[in-house]
Amino acid sequence: HTERACAIMSTDARHIYLQQKDFAIEIPLDEHTLSQKLQDITECLRLEFAPIEIWHRVSIELYRHGLDAECNQLLATALEDDLKHADDWNQTVSTYNGSAEKRINILAAASMQAINALHQQAMHANRGGEHVTSEADKRNVRNAVQYYRLVRGIAAKFDNTERYNMVFHFLGCAISIGKAMHQHKNSEIASILIKCK
């Protein structure tokens, strides 16, 4: 919300700095800190109404360190209000400030991350035997679809969608493949692609 005092961000390769009027917060981006202190970091970002680009940056670092579950959790927190108002989304419903372009970027990343998590679970299951559809699989498919629908809607309202056509086409295909894998665990990838058209 624009009336809230928002933190100013600066970054370097290993840290994010949030500066308010009277104080500054440093968030290290190393794997140990991110994995051990994620709840504290998330709470700090929430309380300081950190801009959406900071949430995106932390999620990238989580992904880079292989912390997929933590990445999904952080993205879900950052985008919670956006999803609640998906049908009538505008920038005033977003808790964390950011341009439409920055929101499109994080939503596209969140959609792809949910599909990545689904694929990681399937690959892990393939090493250990038959995969049983889990609640996490269902949640990842649902999240990917919700993020995808919202990002398409925001792009249509606030930006020239042609700019994002290739990204949206790729995301749509990845989600279709993910949904097909979720429904047909024993299918070969070629048959999944045929079913997805």
Backbone as a printed PyTorch tensor [residue, N CA C, xyz], in Angstrom:
tensor([[[  0.8360,  -1.1710,   0.0000],
         [  0.0000,   0.0000,   0.0000],
         [  0.8850,   1.2390,   0.0000]],

        [[  0.5580,   2.2020,  -0.8040],
         [  1.4310,   3.3460,  -0.9940],
         [  1.5630,   4.2170,   0.2340]],

        [[  0.5950,   4.1860,   1.1600],
         [  0.7010,   5.0430,   2.3310],
         [  1.7010,   4.5100,   3.3550]],

        [[  2.1090,   3.2490,   3.2120],
         [  3.0640,   2.6660,   4.1400],
         [  4.4700,   3.1050,   3.7720]],

        [[  5.2720,   3.3710,   4.7930],
         [  6.6720,   3.7180,   4.5460],
         [  7.3920,   2.4560,   4.1180]],

        [[  7.9540,   2.4810,   2.9620],
         [  8.5810,   1.3070,   2.3940],
         [ 10.0970,   1.4210,   2.5290]],

        [[ 10.7270,   0.2820,   2.7230],
         [ 12.1770,   0.2690,   2.8490],
         [ 12.8330,   0.5900,   1.5090]],

        [[ 13.9940,   1.2140,   1.5910],
         [ 14.8160,   1.4530,   0.4110],
         [ 15.7990,   0.3010,   0.3270]],

        [[ 16.0050,  -0.2230,  -0.8450],
         [ 16.8470,  -1.3870,  -1.0070],
         [ 18.1280,  -1.0360,  -1.7250]],

        [[ 19.1930,  -1.6830,  -1.2980],
         [ 20.4160,  -1.7240,  -2.0740],
         [ 20.9640,  -3.1340,  -1.9390]],

        [[ 21.7470,  -3.5620,  -2.9020],
         [ 22.2630,  -4.9250,  -2.8690],
         [ 23.7040,  -4.9480,  -3.3330]],

        [[ 24.3760,  -6.0060,  -2.9400],
         [ 25.6390,  -6.3650,  -3.5570],
         [ 25.5510,  -7.8710,  -3.7870]],

        [[ 26.6210,  -8.4960,  -4.1690],
         [ 26.5770,  -9.9140,  -4.5320],
         [ 26.2190, -10.8140,  -3.3520]],

        [[ 26.4720, -10.3710,  -2.1190],
         [ 26.2790, -11.2500,  -0.9720],
         [ 25.2850, -10.7520,   0.0640]],

        [[ 24.7060,  -9.5560,  -0.1320],
         [ 23.8110,  -8.9940,   0.8780],
         [ 22.6950,  -8.1790,   0.2370]],

        [[ 21.5980,  -8.0520,   0.9800],
         [ 20.5460,  -7.0850,   0.6780],
         [ 20.4870,  -6.1530,   1.8760]],

        [[ 20.3870,  -4.8770,   1.6130],
         [ 20.3090,  -3.8920,   2.6810],
         [ 18.9610,  -3.1810,   2.5790]],

        [[ 18.2210,  -3.1730,   3.6800],
         [ 16.9660,  -2.4370,   3.7580],
         [ 17.2070,  -1.2330,   4.6520]],

        [[ 16.9200,  -0.0660,   4.1420],
         [ 17.1450,   1.1430,   4.9240],
         [ 15.8250,   1.8570,   5.1630]],

        [[ 15.5430,   2.1020,   6.4300],
         [ 14.4240,   2.9390,   6.8130],
         [ 14.9920,   4.2760,   7.2680]],

        [[ 14.1420,   5.1470,   7.6920],
         [ 14.5760,   6.4770,   8.1120],
         [ 15.6150,   6.4100,   9.2340]],

        [[ 15.3680,   5.5730,  10.2460],
         [ 16.2110,   5.5650,  11.4360],
         [ 17.1390,   4.3600,  11.5700]],

        [[ 17.0360,   3.3940,  10.7050],
         [ 17.8570,   2.1920,  10.8670],
         [ 18.0260,   1.4730,   9.5310]],

        [[ 18.9290,   0.4880,   9.5220],
         [ 19.1570,  -0.3280,   8.3290],
         [ 19.2280,  -1.7910,   8.7510]],

        [[ 18.8310,  -2.6660,   7.8530],
         [ 18.8730,  -4.1070,   8.0970],
         [ 19.7090,  -4.7290,   6.9870]],

        [[ 20.6140,  -5.6130,   7.3710],
         [ 21.4410,  -6.3280,   6.4030],
         [ 21.0090,  -7.7850,   6.3860]],

        [[ 20.7130,  -8.3090,   5.1900],
         [ 20.3230,  -9.7050,   5.0410],
         [ 21.4140, -10.4130,   4.2390]],

        [[ 22.1890, -11.2840,   4.8910],
         [ 23.1930, -12.0480,   4.1480],
         [ 22.5180, -13.0540,   3.2160]],

        [[ 23.1020, -13.3000,   2.0690],
         [ 22.5000, -14.1930,   1.0780],
         [ 23.2360, -15.5260,   0.9640]],

        [[ 23.9490, -15.9170,   2.0130],
         [ 24.6340, -17.2080,   1.9740],
         [ 23.6470, -18.3280,   2.2960]],

        [[ 23.9760, -19.5420,   1.8760],
         [ 23.0750, -20.6860,   2.0200],
         [ 22.7200, -20.9630,   3.4810]],

        [[ 23.7050, -20.9200,   4.3650],
         [ 23.4460, -21.2280,   5.7660],
         [ 22.4380, -20.2510,   6.3650]],

        [[ 22.6530, -18.9590,   6.1590],
         [ 21.7390, -17.9610,   6.7190],
         [ 20.3440, -18.1130,   6.1340]],

        [[ 20.2680, -18.3060,   4.8240],
         [ 18.9570, -18.4260,   4.1840],
         [ 18.2030, -19.6570,   4.6790]],

        [[ 18.9040, -20.7740,   4.8250],
         [ 18.2110, -21.9930,   5.2470],
         [ 17.8710, -21.9820,   6.7310]],

        [[ 18.7460, -21.4170,   7.5640],
         [ 18.5350, -21.4410,   9.0070],
         [ 17.6690, -20.2910,   9.5150]],

        [[ 17.6550, -19.1790,   8.8140],
         [ 16.9840, -17.9760,   9.3040],
         [ 15.8670, -17.4920,   8.3830]],

        [[ 15.3690, -18.3830,   7.5230],
         [ 14.3730, -17.9430,   6.5480],
         [ 13.1240, -17.3690,   7.2080]],

        [[ 12.6720, -17.9740,   8.2770],
         [ 11.4740, -17.4640,   8.9550],
         [ 11.7280, -16.0410,   9.4600]],

        [[ 12.8970, -15.7940,  10.0250],
         [ 13.2400, -14.4500,  10.4990],
         [ 13.3520, -13.4670,   9.3400]],

        [[ 13.9580, -13.9110,   8.2550],
         [ 14.1130, -13.0470,   7.0730],
         [ 12.7390, -12.7020,   6.5040]],

        [[ 11.8760, -13.7060,   6.3890],
         [ 10.5280, -13.4860,   5.8650],
         [  9.7670, -12.5080,   6.7470]],

        [[  9.8710, -12.6930,   8.0500],
         [  9.1860, -11.7940,   8.9750],
         [  9.7240, -10.3690,   8.8470]],

        [[ 11.0240, -10.2330,   8.6800],
         [ 11.6260,  -8.9100,   8.4960],
         [ 11.1020,  -8.2600,   7.2200]],

        [[ 11.0640,  -9.0120,   6.1370],
         [ 10.5540,  -8.4700,   4.8730],
         [  9.0940,  -8.0570,   5.0130]],

        [[  8.3080,  -8.8740,   5.7130],
         [  6.8940,  -8.5440,   5.9290],
         [  6.7260,  -7.2730,   6.7500]],

        [[  7.4370,  -7.2120,   7.8660],
         [  7.2850,  -6.0670,   8.7710],
         [  7.7770,  -4.7580,   8.1730]],

        [[  8.7670,  -4.8580,   7.2910],
         [  9.3210,  -3.6500,   6.6700],
         [  8.6440,  -3.3220,   5.3340]],

        [[  7.6260,  -4.0990,   4.9670],
         [  6.9390,  -3.9080,   3.6830],
         [  7.9620,  -3.7710,   2.5560]],

        [[  8.8760,  -4.7290,   2.5320],
         [  9.9500,  -4.7110,   1.5370],
         [  9.3500,  -4.7320,   0.1300]],

        [[  9.9110,  -3.9880,  -0.7970],
         [  9.4110,  -3.9930,  -2.1790],
         [  9.4750,  -5.4030,  -2.7770]],

        [[  8.6190,  -5.6550,  -3.7280],
         [  8.5130,  -6.9820,  -4.3350],
         [  9.8350,  -7.4340,  -4.9450]],

        [[ 10.6550,  -6.5050,  -5.4160],
         [ 11.9370,  -6.8890,  -6.0130],
         [ 12.8800,  -7.4960,  -4.9800]],

        [[ 12.7530,  -7.1160,  -3.7080],
         [ 13.5860,  -7.7290,  -2.6740],
         [ 13.1410,  -9.1690,  -2.4370]],

        [[ 11.8400,  -9.3770,  -2.3570],
         [ 11.3210, -10.7390,  -2.2260],
         [ 11.8300, -11.5910,  -3.3900]],

        [[ 11.8060, -11.0290,  -4.5890],
         [ 12.2590, -11.7550,  -5.7730],
         [ 13.7470, -12.0920,  -5.6490]],

        [[ 14.5380, -11.1300,  -5.2260],
         [ 15.9820, -11.3590,  -5.0900],
         [ 16.2780, -12.4630,  -4.0830]],

        [[ 15.6030, -12.4480,  -2.9350],
         [ 15.8210, -13.4910,  -1.9300],
         [ 15.3790, -14.8460,  -2.4940]],

        [[ 14.2690, -14.8770,  -3.2360],
         [ 13.8160, -16.1450,  -3.8190],
         [ 14.8270, -16.6850,  -4.8260]],

        [[ 15.4550, -15.8170,  -5.5870],
         [ 16.4870, -16.2480,  -6.5380],
         [ 17.6490, -16.8990,  -5.7940]],

        [[ 18.0450, -16.2880,  -4.6920],
         [ 19.1550, -16.8500,  -3.9140],
         [ 18.7730, -18.1910,  -3.2950]],

        [[ 17.5370, -18.3230,  -2.8290],
         [ 17.0740, -19.6090,  -2.3110],
         [ 17.1440, -20.6700,  -3.3990]],

        [[ 16.6580, -20.3310,  -4.5860],
         [ 16.7040, -21.2660,  -5.7120],
         [ 18.1480, -21.6110,  -6.0620]],

        [[ 18.9970, -20.6050,  -6.1030],
         [ 20.4030, -20.8010,  -6.4650],
         [ 21.0980, -21.7630,  -5.4990]],

        [[ 20.6750, -21.7530,  -4.2380],
         [ 21.2690, -22.6310,  -3.2280],
         [ 20.5380, -23.9750,  -3.1330]],

        [[ 19.5770, -24.2260,  -4.0190],
         [ 18.8580, -25.4960,  -4.0240],
         [ 17.8050, -25.6240,  -2.9410]],

        [[ 17.3640, -24.5140,  -2.3920],
         [ 16.3630, -24.5190,  -1.3190],
         [ 14.9740, -24.2860,  -1.9260]],

        [[ 14.5180, -25.2720,  -2.7080],
         [ 13.2690, -25.1210,  -3.4650],
         [ 12.0410, -24.9540,  -2.5840]],

        [[ 11.9150, -25.7660,  -1.5450],
         [ 10.7360, -25.6590,  -0.6690],
         [ 10.7000, -24.2890,  -0.0020]],

        [[ 11.8540, -23.8230,   0.4170],
         [ 11.9350, -22.5090,   1.0550],
         [ 11.6150, -21.4040,   0.0650]],

        [[ 12.0670, -21.5660,  -1.1680],
         [ 11.7850, -20.5970,  -2.2270],
         [ 10.2780, -20.5150,  -2.4660]],

        [[  9.6290, -21.6480,  -2.5870],
         [  8.1750, -21.6730,  -2.7910],
         [  7.4440, -21.0230,  -1.6260]],

        [[  7.9100, -21.2920,  -0.4170],
         [  7.2830, -20.7170,   0.7750],
         [  7.4150, -19.1940,   0.7720]],

        [[  8.5790, -18.6920,   0.4600],
         [  8.7980, -17.2460,   0.4280],
         [  7.9370, -16.5890,  -0.6510]],

        [[  7.8980, -17.1830,  -1.8410],
         [  7.0920, -16.6260,  -2.9300],
         [  5.6030, -16.6220,  -2.5720]],

        [[  5.1420, -17.6860,  -1.9320],
         [  3.7300, -17.7480,  -1.5250],
         [  3.4040, -16.6290,  -0.5390]],

        [[  4.3080, -16.3440,   0.3710],
         [  4.0910, -15.2550,   1.3330],
         [  4.0740, -13.9100,   0.6210]],

        [[  5.0330, -13.6990,  -0.2720],
         [  5.1370, -12.4170,  -0.9800],
         [  3.9140, -12.1380,  -1.8420]],

        [[  3.3070, -13.1840,  -2.3990],
         [  2.2360, -13.0150,  -3.3810],
         [  0.8460, -13.3240,  -2.8260]],

        [[  0.7600, -13.5540,  -1.5320],
         [ -0.5030, -13.9510,  -0.9080],
         [ -1.6370, -12.9590,  -1.1890]],

        [[ -1.4100, -11.6810,  -0.9560],
         [ -2.4680, -10.6880,  -1.1740],
         [ -2.8120, -10.5290,  -2.6490]],

        [[ -1.8050, -10.6440,  -3.5070],
         [ -2.0640, -10.5610,  -4.9440],
         [ -3.0160, -11.6680,  -5.3840]],

        [[ -2.7970, -12.8840,  -4.8770],
         [ -3.6530, -14.0070,  -5.2530],
         [ -5.0610, -13.8660,  -4.6810]],

        [[ -5.1670, -13.3150,  -3.4800],
         [ -6.5020, -13.1270,  -2.8790],
         [ -7.3650, -12.2050,  -3.7370]],

        [[ -6.7360, -11.2730,  -4.4240],
         [ -7.4590, -10.2910,  -5.2280],
         [ -7.2290, -10.5020,  -6.7230]],

        [[ -6.9800, -11.7430,  -7.1190],
         [ -6.6230, -12.0180,  -8.5090],
         [ -7.6890, -11.5500,  -9.5000]],

        [[ -8.9550, -11.6950,  -9.1430],
         [-10.0270, -11.3380, -10.0780],
         [-10.1350,  -9.8410, -10.3230]],

        [[ -9.7790,  -9.0510,  -9.3250],
         [ -9.8590,  -7.5960,  -9.4890],
         [ -8.5370,  -6.9350,  -9.0900]],

        [[ -7.4360,  -7.5560,  -9.5100],
         [ -6.1130,  -7.0940,  -9.1010],
         [ -5.8180,  -5.6890,  -9.6260]],

        [[ -5.2360,  -4.8960,  -8.7580],
         [ -4.6020,  -3.6360,  -9.1430],
         [ -3.5090,  -3.3880,  -8.1190]],

        [[ -2.6700,  -2.4020,  -8.3580],
         [ -1.4970,  -2.2260,  -7.5060],
         [ -1.8430,  -1.8360,  -6.0720]],

        [[ -3.0400,  -1.3430,  -5.8260],
         [ -3.3970,  -0.9530,  -4.4610],
         [ -3.7000,  -2.1510,  -3.5630]],

        [[ -3.9560,  -3.3240,  -4.1260],
         [ -4.2310,  -4.4970,  -3.3040],
         [ -2.9530,  -5.2080,  -2.8800]],

        [[ -1.8330,  -4.8340,  -3.4480],
         [ -0.5640,  -5.4840,  -3.1510],
         [  0.0520,  -4.9100,  -1.8890]],

        [[  0.4330,  -5.7770,  -0.9950],
         [  1.0520,  -5.3490,   0.2450],
         [  2.4430,  -4.7860,  -0.0050]],

        [[  3.1620,  -5.3720,  -0.9630],
         [  4.5530,  -5.0030,  -1.2010],
         [  4.6620,  -4.2430,  -2.5190]],

        [[  5.1990,  -3.0410,  -2.4500],
         [  5.2810,  -2.1600,  -3.6140],
         [  6.1490,  -2.7500,  -4.7160]],

        [[  5.8190,  -2.3650,  -5.9170],
         [  6.5880,  -2.7550,  -7.0830],
         [  5.8010,  -2.4530,  -8.3320]],

        [[  6.5090,  -2.1600,  -9.3830],
         [  5.8560,  -1.8570, -10.6530],
         [  5.1700,  -3.1080, -11.2000]],

        [[  4.3020,  -2.9010, -12.1760],
         [  3.6490,  -4.0410, -12.8390],
         [  4.7040,  -4.9660, -13.4420]],

        [[  5.7490,  -4.3880, -14.0050],
         [  6.8090,  -5.2100, -14.6130],
         [  7.5060,  -6.0830, -13.5680]],

        [[  7.8150,  -5.5200, -12.4160],
         [  8.4770,  -6.3050, -11.3600],
         [  7.5350,  -7.3990, -10.8360]],

        [[  6.2450,  -7.0930, -10.7680],
         [  5.2770,  -8.0970, -10.3250],
         [  5.1320,  -9.2000, -11.3790]],

        [[  5.1230,  -8.8370, -12.6380],
         [  5.0850,  -9.8390, -13.7110],
         [  6.3010, -10.7520, -13.6030]],

        [[  7.4670, -10.1630, -13.3520],
         [  8.6900, -10.9620, -13.2410],
         [  8.6180, -11.9620, -12.0930]],

        [[  8.1630, -11.5120, -10.9160],
         [  8.1280, -12.4350,  -9.7720],
         [  7.0310, -13.4840,  -9.9430]],

        [[  5.9060, -13.1120, -10.5310],
         [  4.8440, -14.0980, -10.7530],
         [  5.2540, -15.1510, -11.7800]],

        [[  5.9310, -14.7390, -12.8270],
         [  6.4320, -15.7110, -13.8100],
         [  7.4410, -16.6460, -13.1470]],

        [[  8.3110, -16.0870, -12.3220],
         [  9.2920, -16.9050, -11.6050],
         [  8.5950, -17.8640, -10.6350]],

        [[  7.5730, -17.3800,  -9.9390],
         [  6.8490, -18.2210,  -8.9780],
         [  6.1380, -19.3720,  -9.6900]],

        [[  5.5460, -19.0890, -10.8380],
         [  4.8770, -20.1310, -11.6130],
         [  5.8760, -21.1980, -12.0490]],

        [[  7.0180, -20.7660, -12.5580],
         [  8.0350, -21.7120, -13.0060],
         [  8.6280, -22.4770, -11.8280]],

        [[  8.7990, -21.8140, -10.7020],
         [  9.3470, -22.4770,  -9.5170],
         [  8.4010, -23.5670,  -9.0240]],

        [[  7.1030, -23.3300,  -9.0700],
         [  6.1380, -24.3600,  -8.6630],
         [  6.2300, -25.5770,  -9.5790]],

        [[  6.3980, -25.3440, -10.8770],
         [  6.5660, -26.4610, -11.8190],
         [  7.8940, -27.1650, -11.5850]],

        [[  8.9570, -26.3980, -11.3280],
         [ 10.2560, -27.0080, -11.0170],
         [ 10.1560, -27.9270,  -9.8060]],

        [[  9.4400, -27.4790,  -8.7800],
         [  9.2780, -28.2890,  -7.5750],
         [  8.5390, -29.5860,  -7.8980]],

        [[  7.5360, -29.5110,  -8.7530],
         [  6.8030, -30.7070,  -9.1690],
         [  7.7320, -31.6760,  -9.9020]],

        [[  8.5480, -31.1530, -10.8080],
         [  9.4950, -31.9970, -11.5520],
         [ 10.5490, -32.5960, -10.6210]],

        [[ 11.0220, -31.8230,  -9.6560],
         [ 12.0100, -32.3330,  -8.7000],
         [ 11.4270, -33.4960,  -7.8980]],

        [[ 10.1780, -33.3590,  -7.4760],
         [  9.5410, -34.4430,  -6.7200],
         [  9.4010, -35.6870,  -7.5880]],

        [[  9.0380, -35.5050,  -8.8560],
         [  8.8910, -36.6480,  -9.7710],
         [ 10.2380, -37.3180, -10.0070]],

        [[ 11.2890, -36.5290, -10.1980],
         [ 12.6230, -37.1060, -10.4270],
         [ 13.0990, -37.8450,  -9.1830]],

        [[ 12.8480, -37.2840,  -8.0220],
         [ 13.2280, -37.9300,  -6.7710],
         [ 12.4900, -39.2570,  -6.6190]],

        [[ 11.2050, -39.2640,  -6.9550],
         [ 10.4010, -40.4830,  -6.8530],
         [ 10.8660, -41.5290,  -7.8480]],

        [[ 11.2840, -41.1030,  -9.0590],
         [ 11.7430, -42.0490, -10.0670],
         [ 12.9860, -42.8020,  -9.6110]],

        [[ 13.8050, -42.1620,  -8.7900],
         [ 14.9920, -42.8310,  -8.2570],
         [ 14.6040, -43.8580,  -7.1990]],

        [[ 13.4880, -43.6170,  -6.5040],
         [ 13.1230, -44.4810,  -5.3900],
         [ 11.9310, -45.3790,  -5.6350]],

        [[ 11.4140, -45.4220,  -6.8390],
         [ 10.2730, -46.2840,  -7.1140],
         [  9.0470, -45.5000,  -7.5280]],

        [[  7.8900, -46.1150,  -7.3550],
         [  6.6150, -45.5310,  -7.7810],
         [  6.3070, -44.2640,  -6.9960]],

        [[  5.8790, -43.2590,  -7.7040],
         [  5.5350, -41.9830,  -7.0840],
         [  4.0430, -41.9540,  -6.7940]],

        [[  3.7010, -41.6260,  -5.5890],
         [  2.3010, -41.4810,  -5.1960],
         [  1.9810, -39.9890,  -5.2260]],

        [[  0.8850, -39.6360,  -5.8770],
         [  0.4830, -38.2360,  -5.9410],
         [  0.3200, -37.7040,  -4.5290]],

        [[  1.0010, -36.6340,  -4.2670],
         [  0.9800, -36.0850,  -2.9160],
         [  0.2390, -34.7460,  -2.8970]],

        [[ -0.0320, -34.3060,  -1.6910],
         [ -0.6350, -32.9870,  -1.5250],
         [  0.3080, -31.9090,  -2.0500]],

        [[  1.6110, -32.1210,  -1.8990],
         [  2.5880, -31.1450,  -2.4040],
         [  2.4980, -31.0400,  -3.9280]],

        [[  2.3140, -32.1690,  -4.6080],
         [  2.1430, -32.1450,  -6.0710],
         [  0.9270, -31.3070,  -6.4470]],

        [[ -0.1880, -31.5920,  -5.7910],
         [ -1.4240, -30.8570,  -6.0780],
         [ -1.2500, -29.3680,  -5.8200]],

        [[ -0.6040, -29.0370,  -4.7050],
         [ -0.3860, -27.6360,  -4.3480],
         [  0.5160, -26.9490,  -5.3790]],

        [[  1.5530, -27.6380,  -5.8400],
         [  2.4480, -27.0450,  -6.8270],
         [  1.7410, -26.7850,  -8.1510]],

        [[  0.9120, -27.7260,  -8.5930],
         [  0.1550, -27.5190,  -9.8310],
         [ -0.8210, -26.3550,  -9.6520]],

        [[ -1.5430, -26.3550,  -8.5420],
         [ -2.5140, -25.2790,  -8.2670],
         [ -1.8180, -23.9180,  -8.2100]],

        [[ -0.6780, -23.8490,  -7.5070],
         [  0.0550, -22.5820,  -7.4130],
         [  0.5410, -22.1090,  -8.7770]],

        [[  1.0920, -23.0280,  -9.5630],
         [  1.5920, -22.6520, -10.8890],
         [  0.4750, -22.0670, -11.7420]],

        [[ -0.6850, -22.6980, -11.7130],
         [ -1.8300, -22.2150, -12.5030],
         [ -2.3030, -20.8600, -11.9900]],

        [[ -2.4080, -20.6900, -10.6760],
         [ -2.8580, -19.4110, -10.1110],
         [ -1.8890, -18.2820, -10.4590]],

        [[ -0.5970, -18.5260, -10.2950],
         [  0.3930, -17.4970, -10.6220],
         [  0.3330, -17.1570, -12.1080]],

        [[  0.1830, -18.1850, -12.9300],
         [  0.1390, -17.9870, -14.3810],
         [ -1.0780, -17.1410, -14.7840]],

        [[ -2.2210, -17.4730, -14.2440],
         [ -3.4270, -16.6980, -14.5740],
         [ -3.2900, -15.2440, -14.1410]],

        [[ -2.7490, -15.0360, -12.9490],
         [ -2.5860, -13.6710, -12.4610],
         [ -1.5710, -12.8950, -13.2890]],

        [[ -0.4650, -13.5110, -13.6180],
         [  0.5580, -12.7960, -14.3920],
         [  0.0240, -12.4340, -15.7820]],

        [[ -0.7580, -13.3170, -16.3800],
         [ -1.3750, -12.9920, -17.6770],
         [ -2.3380, -11.8190, -17.5420]],

        [[ -3.1310, -11.8270, -16.4740],
         [ -4.0800, -10.7490, -16.2480],
         [ -3.4020,  -9.4100, -16.0130]],

        [[ -2.3380,  -9.4090, -15.2270],
         [ -1.6110,  -8.1660, -14.9660],
         [ -0.9760,  -7.6420, -16.2450]],

        [[ -0.3800,  -8.5220, -17.0070],
         [  0.2510,  -8.0970, -18.2670],
         [ -0.7880,  -7.5240, -19.2220]],

        [[ -1.9570,  -8.1380, -19.2720],
         [ -3.0030,  -7.6340, -20.1690],
         [ -3.4990,  -6.2550, -19.7470]],

        [[ -3.5530,  -6.0050, -18.4390],
         [ -4.0430,  -4.7140, -17.9450],
         [ -2.9980,  -3.6080, -18.0140]],

        [[ -1.7510,  -3.9390, -17.7030],
         [ -0.7580,  -2.9080, -17.4470],
         [  0.4140,  -2.8870, -18.4140]],

        [[  0.4720,  -3.7870, -19.3380],
         [  1.6320,  -3.8130, -20.2120],
         [  1.2270,  -4.3980, -21.5530]],

        [[  2.0600,  -4.2040, -22.4990],
         [  1.8460,  -4.7950, -23.8100],
         [  2.1660,  -6.2830, -23.7080]],

        [[  1.1560,  -7.1260, -23.8240],
         [  1.3740,  -8.5600, -23.6300],
         [  2.3010,  -9.1580, -24.6760]],

        [[  2.4400,  -8.5150, -25.8230],
         [  3.3510,  -9.0510, -26.8360],
         [  4.7750,  -9.1340, -26.3090]],

        [[  5.1110,  -8.2380, -25.4220],
         [  6.4490,  -8.2220, -24.8360],
         [  6.7370,  -9.5170, -24.0830]],

        [[  5.7020, -10.1320, -23.5220],
         [  5.8590, -11.3300, -22.7000],
         [  5.3640, -12.6020, -23.3890]],

        [[  5.0060, -12.5240, -24.6740],
         [  4.4090, -13.6760, -25.3510],
         [  5.2490, -14.9420, -25.2360]],

        [[  6.5500, -14.8410, -25.4550],
         [  7.3920, -16.0340, -25.4200],
         [  7.4450, -16.6130, -24.0010]],

        [[  7.5480, -15.7430, -23.0080],
         [  7.5710, -16.2010, -21.6160],
         [  6.2590, -16.9000, -21.2850]],

        [[  5.1350, -16.2960, -21.6730],
         [  3.8400, -16.8860, -21.3660],
         [  3.6340, -18.2020, -22.1070]],

        [[  4.0900, -18.2760, -23.3410],
         [  3.9810, -19.5300, -24.0970],
         [  4.7870, -20.6270, -23.4070]],

        [[  6.0110, -20.3030, -23.0030],
         [  6.8520, -21.2680, -22.3060],
         [  6.2010, -21.7090, -20.9990]],

        [[  5.7110, -20.7410, -20.2110],
         [  5.0620, -21.0880, -18.9380],
         [  3.8260, -21.9540, -19.1620]],

        [[  3.0210, -21.5900, -20.1600],
         [  1.8240, -22.3760, -20.4560],
         [  2.1660, -23.8170, -20.8030]],

        [[  3.1990, -24.0070, -21.6200],
         [  3.6370, -25.3660, -21.9810],
         [  4.1740, -26.1040, -20.7650]],

        [[  4.9870, -25.4330, -19.9520],
         [  5.5530, -26.0750, -18.7610],
         [  4.4450, -26.4970, -17.7990]],

        [[  3.4330, -25.6530, -17.6410],
         [  2.3190, -25.9920, -16.7540],
         [  1.5270, -27.1660, -17.3260]],

        [[  1.2990, -27.1630, -18.6380],
         [  0.5730, -28.2870, -19.2590],
         [  1.3290, -29.5920, -19.0720]],

        [[  2.6390, -29.5560, -19.2450],
         [  3.4490, -30.7570, -19.0390],
         [  3.3950, -31.1690, -17.5650]],

        [[  3.5100, -30.1960, -16.6710],
         [  3.4410, -30.5040, -15.2460],
         [  2.1120, -31.1220, -14.8460]],

        [[  1.0240, -30.5720, -15.3720],
         [ -0.3000, -31.1370, -15.0770],
         [ -0.4130, -32.5530, -15.6270]],

        [[  0.0860, -32.7690, -16.8410],
         [  0.0220, -34.1060, -17.4350],
         [  0.8700, -35.0950, -16.6400]],

        [[  2.0380, -34.6620, -16.2150],
         [  2.8840, -35.5440, -15.3920],
         [  2.1860, -35.8720, -14.0850]],

        [[  1.5240, -34.8860, -13.5220],
         [  0.8140, -35.0810, -12.2600],
         [ -0.3100, -36.1050, -12.4230]],

        [[ -0.9750, -36.0930, -13.5740],
         [ -2.1060, -36.9880, -13.8060],
         [ -1.6910, -38.3500, -14.3530]],

        [[ -0.5510, -38.4080, -15.0220],
         [ -0.1040, -39.6570, -15.6650],
         [  1.3370, -39.9250, -15.2720]],

        [[  1.5570, -40.3570, -14.0690],
         [  2.9110, -40.4760, -13.5380],
         [  3.7820, -41.4520, -14.3270]],

        [[  3.2150, -42.4730, -14.9260],
         [  4.0200, -43.4780, -15.6090],
         [  4.1800, -43.2070, -17.1000]],

        [[  3.6410, -42.1270, -17.5890],
         [  3.7150, -41.8280, -19.0170],
         [  5.1130, -41.4030, -19.4150]],

        [[  5.4680, -41.7060, -20.6380],
         [  6.7180, -41.2110, -21.2130],
         [  6.5390, -39.7410, -21.5540]],

        [[  7.6250, -39.0010, -21.5720],
         [  7.5520, -37.5670, -21.8380],
         [  6.9530, -37.2850, -23.2250]],

        [[  7.2460, -38.1100, -24.2040],
         [  6.6990, -37.9030, -25.5510],
         [  5.1780, -37.9820, -25.5430]],

        [[  4.6310, -38.9600, -24.8210],
         [  3.1720, -39.0810, -24.7730],
         [  2.5610, -37.9270, -23.9820]],

        [[  3.2780, -37.4290, -22.9900],
         [  2.8010, -36.2510, -22.2530],
         [  2.7390, -35.0550, -23.1800]],

        [[  3.7660, -34.8770, -23.9960],
         [  3.7890, -33.7550, -24.9240],
         [  2.6550, -33.8520, -25.9320]],

        [[  2.3450, -35.0530, -26.3910],
         [  1.2360, -35.2420, -27.3230],
         [ -0.0890, -34.8990, -26.6480]],

        [[ -0.2640, -35.3390, -25.4020],
         [ -1.4960, -35.0170, -24.6690],
         [ -1.6360, -33.5310, -24.4090]],

        [[ -0.4960, -32.8470, -24.2340],
         [ -0.5250, -31.4040, -23.9730],
         [ -0.7410, -30.5850, -25.2340]],

        [[ -0.5370, -31.2000, -26.4080],
         [ -0.6490, -30.5340, -27.7000],
         [  0.3540, -29.4250, -27.7930]]])
